[in-house]
Amino acid sequence: MDLLTNMNKAIKYIEENLTNDIDCKEAARLALCSEYHFKRMFSFLAGITLSEYIRRRRLTLAAFELQNSSVKVIDIAMKYGYNSPDSFARAFQNLHGITPSEARTNGHSLKAYPRMTFQLSIKGGNEMNYRIVEKEAFRIVGIMKRVPIIFKGVNPEIASMWKSLDAETIHTLKSLSNVETMGLIQASTNFSEGRMEEKGELDHYIGVATTNECPDGLSQLEVPASTWAVFEAVGPFPDTLQDVWGRIYSEWFPTSHYEQTEGPEILWNEHADVSSPTFRSEIWIPIAKKELIA
């Protein structure tokens, strides 16, 4: 898998520069993808953000040095990118549960986060139905709310957004819909960095895709002309949908010739009966063909 090989080259660069400034653009260049896609893929494959991985690795190495050398705490703090002993001590205690000074005495429990490597895991080869669609620029018009990131089950904040839609607003929105995919859609964008740790928030829209103007009282999100990968999910809601969403990043992107580009992730549901055992959804993700980055 070329993507996994290249991701491991980026990890090698990061590991070799844990005591230096790490250039995310250089790591992305080694992974042969954009910085945006590199950070997103890292988060989905690793389960943590790139910045959190770097923090854990630096504090792991700092703990080893505290236990096995007489180097001053301030020098170790500076070595691993902390500007003061206090900021280093706070970060160290948050991770290890003890202070740097306490780590120098035997008997204390410390956490070690080993170097990460990416490997292909064969999980049964279940099919994924998708298509590639070219779309001109459009806008999403509807209601918008900043909501917490929740992986499993129904997001209560999104559920409350649906409940807030009255018949008149729904009629207005549907009358504006003139771009595939037709009818009501949902879109998520502007994710917090801690997405894969189920932390932070995102901007969530419920509305329609349209080229019409946004009426007063509604929100809009401008979406540029893009290529989209469209994935089908058929099965019990929301488990099937959430499973397919995860497989897009853990299975499809690593084996495809595409990378994700900036833009909203769009969800279309066939109907409102979420109790159907064959509930059908489509996930739209903006993509671009991978380019070799010199």
Disulfide bonds with the S-S distance in Angstrom:
none
